[in-house]
Amino acid sequence: MQVVDFLNRVPLAGLMLVIALGHALGRVSVRRIALGPAGGTLFVALLAGHFGLRPGAERTGTTVTVGVLGFALFIYSVGFDAAPHFAS
């Protein structure tokens, strides 16, 4: 558990490890079936979360505000891009 504690204290290291392992897992193919980089990273992230890896789990008011603002801008941009195709 010392590794998990270290990765929780250094969030960037945990994120980079999950992404690197996910890309490596995504390149592995079994009988011509592969997860791909996104699927591999998602699978490794789910496993890491199950075993207690939660980098950046401490949430302050600023991080919550920035997260909500980023989500709102994302929803706005998706709607802005989809609106012309939706109306026609």
N, C-alpha and C positions, 0 to 999 in steps of 0.2 A: 504494500500500500504506500510505500515511500515514493514510488514513481508517480502514483495518482496524486498524492499530496503536492509533489513538486510541480506537476503539470497544472494543478489547480492554482498554485501560487504564481506561475508564469503562464498567463493565458495564451500568449502568442506561441509558445512552444507546444502547448496542447493542440491548438488549432492546426499548426503546421504538421504535427505528427499525424493527426487524423486525416488531413488532406493527402499527405504523402502515402500513408498506408491505403487510403481509399483509392488513389490512382493506381497503386500497385495491384490491389485486388481487382480493380476494374479491367486490367489488362489480361488477367488470367481467364482463359476460356476452357470450358469443360464441354466436350462434344460439340464444338462450334457455337457455344452459347457463352456470352460474356455479359457482365453487368454494365460495362462501360465506366468511364471516370465518374460520372454523376451518381450512378447506382452504387458503385463501390464505395464512394465517399459517404453516401447516405447510410449504407450498411455499417461501415466502420464507426460512423458517428453514433448510430443507435447502440452498437455494442459498447462504445466508450461511455456513453451516458448511463448504460445499464450498470457498468462497473464503477460508477462514481465520478467520472470526469465531467466537471462542470466549470470550465474556465470562465471567469468573469461573472460568476453567479451573484456577487454582491451588487445589488441594484441601488443606485442613488437616484435622487430626483432628476439630475441632469441626464443620466443615461436613459431613464424612462422617457423623458421629454424628447430627446434626440431620436429614440426608437419610434415613438409615436409619430413624430414629424417625418421621419424617413418612410414609414409605412403609408402615411397620408400622401406624400409626394409620389410614391409608387402607384397607389390606387388612382391618383389624378392622372399620371402619365399613361397608364393603361386605358383609362376611360377616354382620354384625349386622343389616343391613337386609334381606339376602336370606334369612336363616335361616327366618323364619316362612313365607315363600312356598315355600321348598324342602321343608319338612316336610309341608305340607298337599297 
